[in-house]
């Protein structure tokens, strides 16, 4: 019983902490001072998609790579092997967000998003809400969390679908 109570308390705290980022509107200057420059990134990822018409979450995992001058790549190894480049026009938002955070250059995102930010100790949380009309038709918000590198990205769409990606710096 104690384990269940502790689990419920931790779930409640994580939900309330995540909601708080959108109570802290931020400037580019504040964000740039806090988030470290990361450059190229190679790590493992785990992804969970919650789709409104499907009862079970869709899970995948594999290797992630961000190349500063090339874009974002997901090399999925589970459940099926595949590779996806997010450097193309169709996936420009995820590429732009990772690129902006890694390079500490948020000016490209300023036209499309309002910024929210909070930090505690060495951890930071960046919230992005679309202000661009076209983008806000299908996207509700993007929350990015990290320390020295991006640890988690959560994307919530207008239709209720949600994608969460966790990154870990395990040896590749």
Protein Blocks (a to p, Z undefined) as FASTA:
>chain_A
ZZmmmmmmmmmmmmmmmmmmmmmccdfklmmmmmccebjaddddddddddfkbmbdcddd
ddddddfkloccdddfbfbdcdddfkbmklmmmmmmmmmmmnopaklmmmmpccddddeh
jbccdddddfbfklmmmpmbdcdddfkbcfbdcdddfkopacdddddfbdZZ
